[in-house]
Amino acid sequence: MRCRLPVHRALSWRAPVRVAAWASVAWAAAAAHAGGTPPVSFAHKDWALQCDNTRTCRAVGYQSESGDSEPVSLRLTREAGPGTPVQVDLQVSTERASPAALHLKVGSLSLPGLQGDTPRIPAQHVPRLVQELLKNDEATVAAGKDQWVLSLAGASAVLLKMDEAQGRVGTPGALVRRGTRAESSVLPPLPAPLVKTAVPAAQRKADAALAKPLLAALDRASVEGQCNGDDPLRPDQVQVYRLTERKVLLSVPCSMGAYNFSQLLWLANDRPPYQPVLLDDVDGDFDPATGTVHSAMKGRGIGDCWYVREWSFDGKGFVLARESGDSLCRGFAGGAWQLPVYVSR
């Protein structure tokens, strides 16, 4: 049960271990873009929480960072609103052949025969499972002679934070602090923003020749101050993409790191005056077929956590369409989960 590595490029970043910490500035920017408050993120010990802009929350737990267990993770997902159920998914990583089935044990609860790469816990067992997660220090997952140990350190705090983010504390449906407050008082889900998309115009043969005049119109000192490595303002190193009848996108390779890199992007006219405008909060690979800019950033070199953002061209500029990240870097090749921070329609 190996998690596959994403096949996209990555942004340049100095990489701490916790994605929840190093993505906080970008998450706040996403919320400001959407005109709301930042989505809730929280991490404690071996567990973490990420709620997106619709108030759907996902809590994840892993093996202890100081232990010797191979990677294992449990994810609890709950949409906002009164009476919504909790969905629980399990995942393990091993260098050996993928197990045919997993056996999850926590406290007095035993759940054998869980099949698939990310088996979902049957709904009828979820309420009891949540109770056992809150009462115990660890859970075990077994497949034959192989065993993984899931730490429950931090689970209570993270699930309480999930209840708080969704307005469930004190209601019958709360996971941690239940009470008699009306279930109807639970916060409702928020609608995902509607993102308009536009297909870019067809590329023209003469567009590549725009590289030189567009580069000449840039503030060289400013670009060189932001970038490292070789001279980024070489015409043979940049890309020009057609967006509309009169607008193009200029992509300049910028920062190079040990395992991440970034590009700077400008919107410009395709004739004098070119007036290139730097896209401050948009960075990544442009796909002219879909009109999207996609970026992915490794949390650290082994690639066990990623942070992903995507922007869509709306006919005039680029708007954030989705954003997600892993919460903790715990040994899953490619990352255990992508937890949405920002979603759209």
N, C-alpha and C positions, 0 to 999 in steps of 0.2 A: 504494500500500500504506500506507494511513493507519490508525493505531490509533484506534479509536473512544473518545470520552470516556465515562466512566461516568456514568450518569444517577441519581446519588444525592447526597445532601447530604454536607457535609464538616464535620469537627471544627475547632475553633479551635486554632491552634498557631502558634508563631513558627517559621518554616520554613527550616531549613538545607537544604543541597542533598542530603546523603546520608541516605536513608531508613534505612539500616543503623545509622546513629548515633542518629538522633532517635527511633527506635522501640525502642531497647534496653531501656528501663525497662519498657515494656509487654510486650515479649517475655519478660522475666524474670518479670513478673507472671503471664503465661500459663503458664509452666513451673511456678511455684509452685502455681497453681490445679490443674494436672494432677498435682502431686506428683512432678515429675521435675526434671531439670536444664534450663537454658535451651537451646533449639535453637541450633545453631552458625551464626553469621553472621560474615562476614569480607569486607573489601574492600581491594584493593591496586591502585593506579593506575587502569587503565581496566577492571578486572574485579572481580567481586564474587561471593560465595557465600552462599546461604541454604539451610540444612538444616531440615526441619520435625521435629515431635515423633515421627515414625515412622522417622526417620533417612534419609528420601529427601532427596537433595541436588540443588540446581540451581545451576549456575555460569553467569554471564552476562558477556559482554564487549561493549564498545561502541566507537564511534569515539573518537579522542583528543579530550579536552576542549579542547585548545589548537589542534586542526586545523581545516580548513575543509570536511571531509566532511559530507554530509547524514547524518542518523541511520541507523545500521546496528547490528544486535545479533545475537549468536549465543548460544543457550542450550543447555547440556549438562545433561541430567537423568539421574540414576541412583538407583534404589531400593537399599536396604540389602540385605545378604546375599551369600553366595558366588556368584560366577559371573554376577552380574546385568549386563546390557548397558547401554551408554550410548546415549541418544537425543539427537540434535542437531537443533535447529530454528533457522531463519534468519528475520530480519525486517529490512525496510528501510522508510524513510519518505521520501516525495517529494511535492512540490506538483504534480507532473505526473501524467499518467494512470498507473495501476498497470501495471507491466511484466508482460508475458505470461509471462516466465520470467527467472530469474536465473542468473548464471554465477559460481560461487565459485571463487577461485583462492588457494591458499596454498602457498608453496614450489613443489615439483614436482607438486602435486596440483591437477587441474583438474576441476571438476564443473559442466558446463553443464546447461541444461534443467531447472532446479529451479522447479517451478510451484506456484502458490498464494500466498495472503497470508502464510503462515508455513510455507514448504516445509520438509519433514523430509529430512535427509540420508539417502540409502539406507544401510541397516545395514551392508552389505558394505564401505562406504567409511569408516565411522566410526573404526576402529582407525588407519588411515593418516592420517586427518584429525587425530586427537589428536596423533600424532607430529609432524605439520607445525606444529600450533599451538604446540608446545613449542620448536620449532627456529627459528621465524621471528619477525620484529618486527611484521609486519602481514599482513593478508589483504585481498584486493580482491573486491568484488562488482560485477558489471557487468550492464547491460541496455541493449543498443544502445550509444549514445554516453554514457549515464549511468554513473557509477561511484561507488561508496562504498568508503571505506577503513576496515577494522576494525582497531583497535589490538590488538596482542597483549601490550602492556605489562601485566604483572601476571598473565598467564594461568598461568604456571608455579606461582607462589605460591598462587593460588586453587585450582588443581587438586590441588596437594599438600595443601592444607587439606581439600579434599573427601575425599581418600584417608585423611587422619588421622581425620576425623569418622566415617568408616565402617569404620575399623580395617583398611585395605587396605595400608598402607605395608609394603613387604617381601614382598608376596604376588605371584604371577604376574599377578593381575588389577589391580594398581595402575596408575594412569595415569602417575605420575611416577617413583616409586622402587620399581621392581619387585625381587623377590627370590624366594627359595625357601621362604619361610614358607608353611605349608599354607593353601590357599584356604579350608578349613573354619574357620580361625581368624577370618575376617572377621565383624564384628559383625552379628547378625541384625536384621531389621526389628522395630520395636516396634509393637504394635497401636494403632490409633487409638482413643481413648477413646469409650465409648458415651455419648451425650448423650440423655437422656430429654426428650421434648417434650410439651407439653400445649396443646391449643387453648383460647384464652381464652373466657370466657363471653360471651354476647351482650350488646352494649351496651344500657343502659336509658335511657329518656327522661330520667330524673331525674339521670343521672350528671353531666351538664354543670353542674348546680347545685351539685355538690360542690366546685367550684373555689374559691369564697369561703371556706368553712370549712376546707378543706385548706390554703389559703394562710395563713389566720390561725393555723394550728397550727405553721407553720414558724418557724424562728429567722431573722427578717428580716435582722438584722445580719450573720449568717453568709452568707446568700445574696448580699446586696449586696456583701459583701467578695470573693466569688468571681467576680461577674459584672460586665460593663461595659455601656455603652449605656443605653437607656431602662429605666425601672423594670421589672424582670423579674416582679414580684409583682402584676401586674395580671390580674384574672380573665379579661379578654378576650384575653390573650396566652398563656394556658396551655391544656393539654389534659388531660382526665381520661379514662382508658381502663379499661373493666371487665376484670378478670383472672379472678376467681372469684366465687362467691356472696357473699363478704364482703370481698374485696380489690380495690383499684383501683391504677392507676398514674398518678401525676401527672407531667406533663412541663412543665418551665419553660424557656423560651429564656434563654440565659445569655450566653456570650461572643460578641462579633461582631468579626471581623477583616476584613482586606482581601478575602479570598476564602474564609474558613472561618468556621464558627460552631458552637456547641455547645449542648446542653441538659443540664439537671440533671433526674434522675429519682428519684422517691420511691415506695416501696411504702407503702400506707396502708389502714387500715380504712375502710369506707364509712359508718360511723356513729361517734358519740363513744364512747370516746376514739379519735380518728383515728390518733394515734401514727405519723406519717409517718417512714419510715426511708430515708435517702439511700442510693442505690446508688452507692458510691464509684467503682467501676471499670467502670461501665456508662454509656455516653453515646452518644446518637444518635437516629435516628428509629424509632419503634415502629410495627410493622405489626400491627394487631389481627387480621388475617386469618390470619397465620401464627404470631403470638406471638413475633416476633423483633425485636430492636433492632439496627439496622444503622448503622454509622458509616463515613465515608470522609473522609480528610484529604489535602489537596493538599500536596505537598512545597514547591511554589512556584507563583506565580500562573499561569504558562502551562499548568499541569496536565499536565506530562510525567512526574510520578511521584505515586503515591497510596499511602496506607496504609489498609487496610480491616479492620474487625473486625465480628463478628456474634455476638450472644448469643441463646439460646433460652430461652423460659419453660418451666420443668419442672413447673409446678403449684404451686411454692412461691416460687421466685425465678428469677433469670436466670443461666445458665451459659454460659461461652465456648464457641462452636461452631466458629468458624473465624477465622483471622487471616492476613493476607498483606500484602505490600508490594513496591514496586519497590526495587531496590537502588541505582540511580544515576539521577539526573535528566539525561537526555541528549537531549532534544528531541523525543521521540515524543509526539504529542498523545494524552493519555489514559494515557500510560505504555506502555512496550514490553511488559512482562510483569508479572503478579501472581505473586510467588514465595511459596508457602505457608510460613507460620511454624508455624501450629497447625491441625491438621485433626481431625475427629471423625467418628464414625458416628452 
